[in-house]
Amino acid sequence: MALSIATWNINSIRLRMPLVEHLLKTWQPDILCLQETKCPNDQFPSSPLKSLGYKYIEMHGQKGYHGVATVSRLPLHELSDRRDYCGVGDARHLSVVFEAGGKTIRLHNFYVPAGGDEPDRTINPKFGHKLDFVDEMKLLHAEAEAGVSSILVGDLNIAPLEHDVWSHKQLLKIVSHTPVETEGLISVMTGGAWVDLMRQHVPPPVKLYTWWSYRAKDWDLADRGRRLDHIWSSADIAPKLSRVDILREARGWDRPSDHVPVIAHFDL
């Protein structure tokens, strides 16, 4: 069967609901994972999503900040998990279980802390929190559950490879591409037996970006992007990947997020 999973940091679900509806109507992914929803669970706009056929909705939200949600046309099992990484009460993780192509799949949806502006934990607690969060993610293994495949998506707020940023040299001291961050995220991936699906069909040195700063006067012309959004899987899922679409045009939509949707397509 064909399966498509999208991930998108929406930067406020209520503010950008028309964009979410446009994505779902136009590209029709089976599952959409959203980050930075900035919405308490009791105020999440479920009705328009359900009217488009996305009847299964799991969320982990809080007022004004962070928040993740997974909306699906496929049934989601009552095995959802919301982990409180670093024990600070932030809504940054949600996992669900679903069936597709004869497989049971656990889907993790992450919003890793951005980490502030100064890459020094001694003067910037936000950066220290980010590093601690990534360290805790190292406990997550793609084959943790017998008979269950895994997919991990989300805004991980780190561009791990040299060609995941517009200038490796100029961004080495910029939060999201410092060596301590990139090495940490790669350790999460390798130690947890995860496969970087976005790089499976588009290996370096091809540049891949999913985020362009609001600060750029002309983001498209300057094209100073970073690959902050990711899709990983367990090894058994990786050969089933047919393609990954990065919807760059979404950065130019009306009142856009600074991130664009990424959609992985599988033939299970």
Disulfide bonds with the S-S distance in Angstrom:
none
